Amino acid sequence: MIKVTRLNGKEFVLNAVFIEVVESFPDTTITLTNGRKYVVKESEEAVVKLVKDFYQSVSLLGHQHVGEDEDEE
């Protein structure tokens, strides 16, 4: 789950597993797999980071080791 903010300032929690598309129109719009759309204050990059952090927290995405660069193998 990720916490995001509606344009009116109200925060809500969204299940990141169901996110299909994140776009900027210029407002950031999150489209879920069921077609529902949410417009949020966070930037597209911020939403992507929240989703990535969520997936890492539930071990669906590998963790980067401390001191290891992303480009290193």
Kinemage of the C-alpha trace (Angstrom):
@kinemage 1
@onewidth
@group {chain A} dominant
@subgroup {mainchain}
@vectorlist {calphas} color= white
{ca met a 1} P 0.000 0.000 0.000
{ca ile a 2} L 1.201 3.527 -0.757
{ca lys a 3} L 0.012 6.813 0.744
{ca val a 4} L -0.761 9.565 -1.778
{ca thr a 5} L -2.552 12.925 -1.656
{ca arg a 6} L -5.620 14.073 -3.569
{ca leu a 7} L -5.524 17.569 -5.086
{ca asn a 8} L -7.735 18.806 -2.207
{ca gly a 9} L -5.002 17.788 0.274
{ca lys a 10} L -6.686 14.655 1.637
{ca glu a 11} L -4.340 11.686 1.979
{ca phe a 12} L -5.428 8.161 1.135
{ca val a 13} L -3.851 4.744 0.804
{ca leu a 14} L -3.810 2.939 -2.517
{ca asn a 15} L -3.012 -0.714 -3.183
{ca ala a 16} L 0.107 -0.478 -5.368
{ca val a 17} L -0.411 -3.995 -6.733
{ca phe a 18} L -3.345 -2.754 -8.827
{ca ile a 19} L -1.547 0.224 -10.424
{ca glu a 20} L -1.380 -0.196 -14.192
{ca val a 21} L -0.352 3.284 -15.419
{ca val a 22} L 1.084 6.453 -13.865
{ca glu a 23} L 0.938 9.539 -16.132
{ca ser a 24} L 1.302 13.315 -15.908
{ca phe a 25} L -1.269 15.468 -17.758
{ca pro a 26} L 0.243 17.787 -16.076
{ca asp a 27} L -1.400 16.473 -12.869
{ca thr a 28} L -0.281 12.976 -11.933
{ca thr a 29} L -2.976 10.431 -12.763
{ca ile a 30} L -2.847 6.858 -11.483
{ca thr a 31} L -4.906 4.295 -13.417
{ca leu a 32} L -5.687 0.982 -11.759
{ca thr a 33} L -6.174 -2.350 -13.490
{ca asn a 34} L -9.957 -2.007 -13.008
{ca gly a 35} L -9.968 1.310 -14.927
{ca arg a 36} L -10.435 3.614 -11.915
{ca lys a 37} L -8.353 6.787 -12.062
{ca tyr a 38} L -6.958 8.893 -9.228
{ca val a 39} L -5.410 12.357 -9.631
{ca val a 40} L -2.763 13.021 -6.988
{ca lys a 41} L -0.421 15.837 -5.905
{ca glu a 42} L 2.713 13.681 -5.969
{ca ser a 43} L 4.875 13.776 -9.087
{ca glu a 44} L 5.038 10.805 -11.433
{ca glu a 45} L 8.597 10.125 -10.234
{ca ala a 46} L 7.505 10.231 -6.569
{ca val a 47} L 4.704 7.714 -7.212
{ca val a 48} L 7.104 5.381 -9.025
{ca lys a 49} L 9.499 5.592 -6.049
{ca leu a 50} L 6.664 4.862 -3.592
{ca val a 51} L 5.642 1.814 -5.628
{ca lys a 52} L 9.238 0.597 -5.894
{ca asp a 53} L 9.741 1.033 -2.140
{ca phe a 54} L 6.493 -0.861 -1.489
{ca tyr a 55} L 7.538 -3.776 -3.688
{ca gln a 56} L 10.924 -3.908 -1.969
{ca ser a 57} L 9.251 -3.872 1.463
{ca val a 58} L 7.216 -6.970 0.580
{ca ser a 59} L 10.206 -8.655 -1.109
{ca leu a 60} L 8.736 -8.569 -4.618
{ca leu a 61} L 11.686 -6.523 -5.838
{ca gly a 62} L 15.319 -7.110 -4.939
{ca his a 63} L 16.985 -4.948 -2.314
{ca gln a 64} L 20.037 -2.924 -3.274
{ca his a 65} L 22.915 -3.509 -0.883
{ca val a 66} L 24.388 -0.541 0.986
{ca gly a 67} L 27.255 0.957 -0.991
{ca glu a 68} L 26.315 -0.864 -4.181
{ca asp a 69} L 25.636 1.193 -7.297
{ca glu a 70} L 22.696 0.227 -9.527
{ca asp a 71} L 25.034 -0.101 -12.522
{ca glu a 72} L 27.371 -2.592 -10.799
{ca glu a 73} L 26.899 -6.313 -11.375
